[in-house]
Amino acid sequence: MKSQLEEIRQDAHSSLRIMVNPNLSDFFFWHFHPELELVYIEGADGTRHVGEHISKFYGSDLVFIGSNIPHLNFDYGIKTPYRKIVVHLRPDFMESARLNTPELQQISRLFELAAYGISFSKACQLQVAQALLEMHTFSPFQQFIEILKVFQSLAADEHYQLLHKEPVKNLQGVREKERIKRIYDLVEVHYSRKIDLQEAASLANLSKEAFCRYFKRMTRLTFTEFVNHYRIDMAKKILLQGSQINDACFECGFESISYFNRVFKRVTGTNPMAFKKAHSV
């Protein structure tokens, strides 16, 4: 994980960006971005973690997330096959038209409610699922028309759920983003060696105690848990390249095979040997 602020490259010829089956199930990606996000996932049970809201979903989920609301990737920890579509829209998507066109008033209200985070009913999901799953095959103009139809259906859902009682405010200003990025960069560059807690705390200009509270609040993980998640992600890549378990263990900064095995299973649900066999050609 490089930075909590995700930079999304928009197509110059389109107002939206569609990602088909972006697989992040093995990686804890607690992030935010200026773009609004509509995410649909089906064929799995998982965790919906948007802002301060945490709940389980079963079978499928459809959520509309406002600008800069921190959220976790919806497929985190899922071990079964699934399909996922993520649509990102520019923060000012049709802003003037939404505010000044009577026919778009329902959609305009939907965009206002996105600041709370919105989940939609199963009936609504069934109504729009096929359009979302096929949208990436359309031309930019067709995508634009289809996403308006989808938003009209979402706006008409009488059984939607707001995920927060108040609009979610991202309190992370530029200074906070720079601070957390320095810590992420430290882990990214030096994960293969021991990273002392004091080193990370000093980088954030905090005492160790204050840093621990700060980092848990920002990522929902302790610093040790975060480092171990990153190391396991790197170890998996090394194992998939054909390296031995011992090599992956020590290359990724673990000091003993037994501890590496325990952490690997805690993070992935399986041990390194089973993972290597399952992905061997």
N, C-alpha and C positions, 0 to 999 in steps of 0.2 A: 504494500500500500504506500504510494508515494505522497499523497496529500489528501486531506479531508475535503478540500475544495476540488471537485471534479470539473475539469475543463472539457466541454462538449463542443466538438467542431460541427457546426451546422453547414449543410449544403447550401451554397450560394443560390441555387435554383429552387429551393424549397423552404417553406416556413416550419417544417418539421423534420425530425430525424427518427427513423424507425430502426430499432435493433431487434433482430430475430434470434431467439434462443441465446442471448448472451449468458454463457455459463460461468457463474461465479459461486457455485454451490460449495466449493471447498475454501472459500476465502471470505473472511469477515470484512465487509466493505461499508463502514459507517461513514457516510458522505453527504454532501449537499451540492447544489448547483443553482445558478440563477434561472435555468430553464424549468418550466413546469413539466411534470412527468405523469404520464398515464401508463400504468403497468398492468398487464394481464398475464396470469400464470394458471395453467391447468394441468391436471394429472398428478397432483402431489398435495401433501399436507405440509404446512410450514408455519413460519412465524411472521406476523405483520408487525414491524417495528418502525413507526413513523413518529418523529419527535419524541414526546414522552409516552406515547401510546404503544403498548405491547399486547398482542393477542395472537391466538392461533387461527389459521384458516384451514379448511378441509376441502380437498378436491380441486378447488379453484379459488381465485381471488382477483378482484378488479378494484384498483385504487387510483385516485387522482390526487396528486401531491403538488402543492403550491411552490412558488419560487423560494429557494434557499431553506427549505425545511429539511433538517437532517433526517436521514432514513437509512435503513439497512437493506442490502440486496435481498429480495424476497425469496430467492432460492438458496439462501445460506443454510447449509447443513442437510439439504435434501439429497437423499441417496438413490431415489427411484427416478426413472425416466419422466420427463415433464416437457411441456412447451411453454415458452415465455415470449411475450412481445412487450417491448418498451418503446413508447413514443415520447420524444422530447419536443417541446414547443418553446419558441422564443418567449421571453417574459412579456413582450408587448404584442403577442399574437392577436391580430385583428382588434387591437384595443379601441381604436377610433370607431370602427364598424360596430363592435359589440355595444359601445356606449350610445351610438346614435342611430342604430337600425332597429326598429320595433320588432322585426321578425327574429332578432337575435337576443332579445331581452332575457329569455330563459337561459340561454347559453352564457350570457354575461353574468347572471346570478350564480351559475355553476362555477365560473372562474373566481368569483368572489369567495365562494365557500371552499375553494381549493386551499385557501390559507389555513383552514382547519384540518385539512386532510380528509378525504371522503372515500368510504368504501361503499360498494353497490351490491344490491340484492342478487341472489342466484338467478332470478328471472331476467333481470337486466343483463347479467353476464351472458346468458344464453342468447339474448337478443343481439348482442354486438360482437360476440366471440368470433364468428366466422369472418366478419368484416375486418376485425383487427388482425386475424391470422393471415388474411390474404392481402392486406393493404400494401405490403412491401413489393408486391408484383405489379402494382399499378403505376401509371405515369404520375409525375408530381401534381398535375392538375387533378387527376382522379383521386389521388391521395387527399388532396385538399377538400374535395367534395365529400369523400367518404368520412373524413374525420369530423366534418361538420354534422353529418348524419349521426355519427356515433355520439357526439356531444349532445345533440338534440335528444337522443334516446336516454342518455345519462341524466339530462336535466329533467326528464319526465319520470324518472324512477321515484316512486312514492315511498320506497323503503330503504333509501340510502341511509348511511350512518356517518355522522361527523365524528372524527377520531379525537377531537379536542373540544373543550368547552369554549375556549377562546382561540383566536388566530395564533398560530405558532410564530413566535418571534425568534429569529436566529440572532443570538447575542454576540456572535463571533464577528467582531470587526476586523479590520485589516491587521491590526496588531496581533489579535488572537490567531488569525489564519497563519501569519508569519511564524508565530511561536510554535504552533503545532506542526507546521511544515518542517521546521528545524529539527524537531524530535523525530518525525517520520524519516527525514533524510539521514539522520544519524543511524537509525536502525537499518535503512536500506543499504547504506555504504558499509556498515561495520557489524552486520548480523553474524558474521563468521567468527567474531571474537567476543569475549566477555564484555558486556556493556554495563558498567557500574551505574546504579541508580543515581548516585551523586552527580555523575557526568551528565545524565539527562536532565536532572534537576537544575544544574548550573546553566545548562543551555537554555532553559526556560526562565532563568533568573528567579528561581523559587527555592525554598528550603525543601528537603526531602519529604517532609510531612505534607507540606502544601502542594508539592508536585504530585504526590500520590492521589490526593483528593481531586486535584485539577484534572489529571489524566483520566481517572475513572469517570469523572463527570463528562469529559469530552468524548470518550470512546466506548464507555460501558465495559471496559476491560482494565485490569491492573496493567502496569507497565510490563511486568514479567509475562503475563498472559499474551499481551500484544506482541512482544518480541518472539515468544514461542510460536504464535500463529504465523508470523512472518517466516520464521525459520522452517517450520513444517511445510509451508508453501514452497519454499526454495528446495527443501529436501525432496519433495515429490517430483519436482522438475528434474532434479539430479538422478533420482531413481528411474524416471521414465527415459533418461538418456542412456541407461544401462549400467550405471555405477552400482557398486556394492553398498549394502546397508551401512557397513562401518564407515565407508568413505562419505556417504551422505550425512551421517551423524556428525562426524568431526568437521567436515567442510562447512556445516551450517551452525557451528558454534556450541554444540552440545558436548558436555564433558564426559558423558558415560553412555554406553549403549542402553543400559536398563532405563535411564531417565528418558532418553530419546524414544524408546519404545512406548513408555507410558504416556508421554506427551503426544506422540503421533496418534495413538489410539484414542486419546481424549479428544483430539481435534477432529480426526477423520472418521472415527468409529471403527477403525480396523488397524491391524499392526503393519509395520513396514513390509514384512515378508509377504503377507496376504495382498497388500496393495501392489507390490511388484509383480506377483504372479498373476493377479487379475488384469494387469495392463501389459503383460508380456506378449509379444507377437508370436 
